[in-house]
């Protein structure tokens, strides 16, 4: 009988090579979905006519640490459903990983808040709240749903990217953030039934269609951000 551990370790984003613990760590990071969130932040940061490449890199690193590492480690500990990654890392290790990554992300963010973009503090507080409330299912899981997922890891990263550059908001980033939220909604709506099928050990046509949809939306988002970055490099 196929176990949850086996099915999740066979996810398309988990490498087939290397030690088991390395593969589990990569799986825990959910790199395609982390890449989506980082891409939203990069796109937001590249929207202003005048922008700093240093701040583009900073906001990308902040979200890579806060979501890619901290949030996913916290989710492994805080979720009511058993996560296979917890079979390879102790609760103490996961909490330490989450804590160190989150502190690093906020230290980077604090520098830019103090010296360049005070408005970023509002987004930092909101993202910190959602990270804890969503992943640890606080307040009875009220914030652990598709709507708040789209806000926290879709819309807000775009705004954070724009704000770190300009310390302001405008209609363009607000519109792009709404689009990012919609893309995140499609992703999470595909992801939930896909995960249930994987947990059940099902690999039928429906599972394959869902997997292909997830690949298309995540890799498409990352490719768009990469193309925008290359365009800015060429013409800036």
SETORDO-373557 format. One record per residue (C-alpha): residue in one letter; x, y, z; residue number from 0. Coordinates in Angstrom, 1 decimal, padded with zeros to 4 digits, always signed. Example, Ala and Ser with C-alpha at 12.3 -4.5 7.8 and 13.67 -1.06 7.14 Angstrom:
REM SETORDO-373557
NODE	a	+012.3	-004.5	+007.8	0
NODE	s	+013.7	-001.1	+007.1	1
REM end
This chain:
REM SETORDO-373557
NODE	x	+000.0	+000.0	+000.0	0
NODE	x	+001.4	+003.4	-001.0	1
NODE	x	+001.9	+005.7	+002.0	2
NODE	x	+001.6	+009.4	+002.3	3
NODE	x	+005.4	+009.6	+002.8	4
NODE	x	+006.0	+007.8	-000.4	5
NODE	x	+003.5	+009.8	-002.5	6
NODE	x	+004.7	+013.2	-001.3	7
NODE	x	+008.4	+012.2	-001.7	8
NODE	x	+007.5	+011.4	-005.3	9
NODE	x	+006.1	+014.8	-006.0	10
NODE	x	+007.3	+016.4	-009.3	11
NODE	x	+009.2	+019.1	-007.5	12
NODE	x	+011.2	+016.7	-005.3	13
NODE	x	+014.5	+015.7	-006.8	14
NODE	x	+015.1	+012.0	-007.6	15
NODE	x	+018.8	+012.2	-006.6	16
NODE	x	+020.7	+012.8	-003.4	17
NODE	x	+020.3	+011.6	+000.2	18
NODE	x	+016.7	+011.2	+001.5	19
NODE	x	+017.0	+014.0	+003.9	20
NODE	x	+018.2	+016.4	+001.2	21
NODE	x	+015.2	+015.4	-001.0	22
NODE	x	+012.8	+015.9	+001.9	23
NODE	x	+014.3	+019.4	+002.6	24
NODE	x	+013.8	+020.4	-001.1	25
NODE	x	+010.3	+019.0	-000.9	26
NODE	x	+009.6	+021.0	+002.2	27
NODE	x	+010.5	+024.2	+000.3	28
NODE	x	+007.9	+023.7	-002.4	29
NODE	x	+010.2	+025.4	-004.8	30
NODE	x	+007.7	+026.0	-007.7	31
NODE	x	+005.2	+027.7	-005.4	32
NODE	x	+007.9	+029.6	-003.5	33
NODE	x	+009.1	+030.7	-006.9	34
NODE	x	+005.7	+032.0	-007.7	35
NODE	x	+005.6	+034.1	-004.6	36
NODE	x	+009.1	+035.4	-005.1	37
NODE	x	+008.2	+036.2	-008.7	38
NODE	x	+005.3	+038.3	-007.6	39
NODE	x	+007.6	+040.3	-005.4	40
NODE	x	+010.1	+040.7	-008.2	41
NODE	x	+007.4	+041.9	-010.6	42
NODE	x	+006.2	+044.4	-008.1	43
NODE	x	+009.7	+045.7	-007.5	44
NODE	x	+010.3	+046.1	-011.3	45
NODE	x	+007.1	+048.1	-011.9	46
NODE	x	+008.5	+051.6	-011.1	47
NODE	x	+010.3	+053.4	-013.9	48
NODE	x	+013.2	+054.1	-011.6	49
NODE	x	+014.2	+051.2	-009.4	50
NODE	x	+017.2	+049.7	-007.5	51
NODE	x	+018.4	+046.2	-008.4	52
NODE	x	+019.6	+045.9	-004.8	53
NODE	x	+016.1	+046.2	-003.6	54
NODE	x	+014.8	+043.8	-006.2	55
NODE	x	+017.3	+041.2	-004.8	56
NODE	x	+016.4	+042.2	-001.2	57
NODE	x	+012.7	+041.6	-001.6	58
NODE	x	+013.2	+038.4	-003.4	59
NODE	x	+015.5	+037.1	-000.6	60
NODE	x	+013.0	+038.3	+002.0	61
NODE	x	+010.2	+036.2	+000.5	62
NODE	x	+012.4	+033.3	-000.2	63
NODE	x	+013.3	+033.1	+003.5	64
NODE	x	+009.9	+034.0	+004.9	65
NODE	x	+007.8	+031.8	+002.6	66
NODE	x	+010.2	+029.3	+001.1	67
NODE	x	+011.8	+028.3	+004.4	68
NODE	x	+010.0	+029.8	+007.4	69
NODE	x	+006.3	+029.4	+006.4	70
NODE	x	+006.7	+025.9	+005.0	71
NODE	x	+008.7	+024.7	+008.0	72
NODE	x	+006.0	+026.3	+010.3	73
NODE	x	+003.2	+024.6	+008.2	74
NODE	x	+004.9	+021.2	+008.7	75
NODE	x	+004.7	+021.7	+012.5	76
NODE	x	+001.4	+023.6	+012.7	77
NODE	x	-000.8	+021.8	+010.2	78
NODE	x	-003.5	+019.5	+011.5	79
NODE	x	-002.8	+017.2	+008.7	80
NODE	x	+000.4	+015.1	+008.9	81
NODE	x	+003.1	+016.4	+006.6	82
NODE	x	+005.6	+013.8	+005.3	83
NODE	x	+008.5	+016.2	+005.7	84
NODE	x	+008.1	+015.9	+009.4	85
NODE	x	+009.2	+012.3	+009.2	86
NODE	x	+012.7	+013.5	+008.4	87
NODE	x	+013.1	+016.5	+010.7	88
NODE	x	+012.1	+016.9	+014.4	89
NODE	x	+009.7	+019.5	+015.6	90
NODE	x	+012.6	+021.3	+017.2	91
NODE	x	+014.6	+021.4	+014.0	92
NODE	x	+011.6	+022.7	+012.0	93
NODE	x	+010.9	+025.4	+014.5	94
NODE	x	+014.5	+026.4	+014.6	95
NODE	x	+014.6	+026.5	+010.8	96
NODE	x	+011.5	+028.6	+010.7	97
NODE	x	+012.7	+031.0	+013.5	98
NODE	x	+016.1	+031.6	+012.0	99
NODE	x	+014.8	+032.1	+008.5	100
NODE	x	+012.1	+034.5	+009.7	101
NODE	x	+014.4	+036.5	+011.8	102
NODE	x	+016.8	+036.9	+008.9	103
NODE	x	+014.0	+038.0	+006.6	104
NODE	x	+012.8	+040.6	+009.1	105
NODE	x	+016.3	+041.9	+009.7	106
NODE	x	+016.7	+042.5	+006.0	107
NODE	x	+013.3	+044.1	+005.8	108
NODE	x	+013.9	+046.3	+008.9	109
NODE	x	+017.0	+047.8	+007.2	110
NODE	x	+014.9	+049.0	+004.3	111
NODE	x	+012.0	+050.1	+006.5	112
NODE	x	+014.3	+052.3	+008.6	113
NODE	x	+016.3	+053.8	+005.8	114
NODE	x	+014.2	+053.7	+002.6	115
NODE	x	+010.6	+052.5	+002.8	116
NODE	x	+008.7	+053.0	+006.2	117
NODE	x	+005.5	+052.0	+004.5	118
NODE	x	+006.9	+048.5	+004.1	119
NODE	x	+006.4	+048.0	+007.8	120
NODE	x	+002.6	+047.7	+007.3	121
NODE	x	+003.1	+044.9	+004.9	122
NODE	x	+005.7	+043.2	+007.1	123
NODE	x	+003.3	+043.2	+010.0	124
NODE	x	+000.5	+041.8	+007.9	125
NODE	x	+002.7	+039.1	+006.3	126
NODE	x	+004.0	+038.1	+009.8	127
NODE	x	+000.4	+037.8	+011.0	128
NODE	x	-000.7	+035.7	+008.1	129
NODE	x	+002.4	+033.5	+008.3	130
NODE	x	+001.6	+032.6	+011.9	131
NODE	x	-002.2	+032.5	+011.6	132
NODE	x	-002.3	+030.5	+008.4	133
NODE	x	+000.4	+028.0	+009.0	134
NODE	x	-000.4	+027.3	+012.7	135
NODE	x	-004.1	+027.5	+012.0	136
NODE	x	-004.7	+030.0	+014.8	137
NODE	x	-008.1	+031.5	+015.6	138
NODE	x	-009.8	+028.2	+014.8	139
NODE	x	-008.2	+028.1	+011.3	140
NODE	x	-010.2	+031.2	+010.3	141
NODE	x	-007.3	+032.5	+008.2	142
NODE	x	-006.4	+029.1	+006.8	143
NODE	x	-008.4	+029.3	+003.6	144
NODE	x	-008.0	+030.1	-000.1	145
NODE	x	-008.9	+033.8	+000.2	146
NODE	x	-006.3	+034.7	+002.8	147
NODE	x	-003.7	+032.5	+001.0	148
NODE	x	-004.3	+034.6	-002.2	149
NODE	x	-003.9	+037.8	-000.2	150
NODE	x	-000.8	+036.9	+001.8	151
NODE	x	+001.2	+035.0	-000.8	152
NODE	x	-000.2	+036.5	-004.0	153
NODE	x	-001.3	+040.1	-003.7	154
NODE	x	+000.9	+041.4	-000.8	155
NODE	x	+004.2	+040.3	-002.4	156
NODE	x	+003.5	+042.5	-005.4	157
NODE	x	+002.8	+045.5	-003.2	158
NODE	x	+005.8	+044.7	-001.0	159
NODE	x	+008.0	+044.8	-004.1	160
NODE	x	+006.6	+048.1	-005.3	161
NODE	x	+006.7	+049.7	-001.8	162
NODE	x	+010.4	+048.8	-001.2	163
NODE	x	+011.2	+050.7	-004.3	164
NODE	x	+009.0	+053.8	-003.9	165
NODE	x	+007.6	+053.9	-000.4	166
NODE	x	+004.2	+054.5	-002.0	167
NODE	x	+001.3	+052.8	-003.7	168
NODE	x	-000.4	+053.4	-007.0	169
NODE	x	-003.2	+052.0	-009.2	170
NODE	x	-000.8	+050.0	-011.3	171
NODE	x	+000.7	+047.8	-008.5	172
NODE	x	-002.8	+047.5	-007.0	173
NODE	x	-004.1	+046.1	-010.3	174
NODE	x	-001.1	+043.8	-010.7	175
NODE	x	-001.5	+042.6	-007.1	176
NODE	x	-005.1	+041.7	-007.8	177
NODE	x	-004.0	+039.7	-010.8	178
NODE	x	-001.4	+037.9	-008.7	179
NODE	x	-004.1	+037.1	-006.2	180
NODE	x	-006.2	+035.6	-008.9	181
NODE	x	-003.2	+033.5	-010.2	182
NODE	x	-002.7	+032.3	-006.6	183
NODE	x	-006.3	+031.4	-006.3	184
NODE	x	-006.1	+029.2	-009.4	185
NODE	x	-003.0	+027.5	-008.1	186
NODE	x	-004.4	+026.7	-004.6	187
NODE	x	-007.7	+025.4	-006.2	188
NODE	x	-005.7	+023.0	-008.3	189
NODE	x	-003.3	+022.1	-005.4	190
NODE	x	-005.9	+021.0	-002.9	191
NODE	x	-007.5	+018.2	-004.9	192
NODE	x	-004.1	+017.2	-006.3	193
NODE	x	-002.7	+016.8	-002.7	194
NODE	x	-005.7	+014.7	-001.7	195
NODE	x	-005.1	+012.4	-004.7	196
NODE	x	-001.4	+012.1	-003.9	197
NODE	x	-002.2	+011.3	-000.3	198
NODE	x	-004.5	+008.5	-001.4	199
NODE	x	-001.8	+007.2	-003.8	200
NODE	x	-003.9	+007.9	-006.9	201
NODE	x	-002.0	+008.6	-010.1	202
NODE	x	-004.8	+008.6	-012.7	203
NODE	x	-005.6	+011.0	-015.5	204
NODE	x	-007.2	+013.6	-013.2	205
NODE	x	-004.1	+013.7	-011.0	206
NODE	x	-001.9	+014.1	-014.1	207
NODE	x	-004.1	+017.0	-015.4	208
NODE	x	-003.9	+018.7	-012.0	209
NODE	x	-000.2	+018.2	-011.9	210
NODE	x	+000.2	+019.6	-015.4	211
NODE	x	-001.9	+022.6	-014.5	212
NODE	x	+000.2	+023.3	-011.4	213
NODE	x	+003.4	+023.0	-013.5	214
NODE	x	+002.0	+025.4	-016.1	215
NODE	x	+000.9	+028.1	-013.6	216
NODE	x	+004.0	+028.0	-011.4	217
NODE	x	+006.6	+027.7	-014.2	218
NODE	x	+004.7	+030.2	-016.3	219
NODE	x	+004.7	+032.8	-013.4	220
NODE	x	+008.4	+032.3	-012.8	221
NODE	x	+009.1	+032.5	-016.5	222
NODE	x	+007.2	+035.8	-016.8	223
NODE	x	+009.2	+037.3	-013.9	224
NODE	x	+012.4	+036.1	-015.5	225
NODE	x	+011.5	+037.6	-018.8	226
NODE	x	+010.6	+040.9	-017.2	227
NODE	x	+013.9	+040.9	-015.4	228
NODE	x	+015.9	+040.2	-018.5	229
NODE	x	+013.9	+042.9	-020.4	230
NODE	x	+014.8	+045.4	-017.6	231
NODE	x	+018.4	+044.4	-017.7	232
NODE	x	+018.6	+045.0	-021.5	233
NODE	x	+016.7	+048.3	-021.6	234
NODE	x	+017.7	+049.9	-018.2	235
REM end
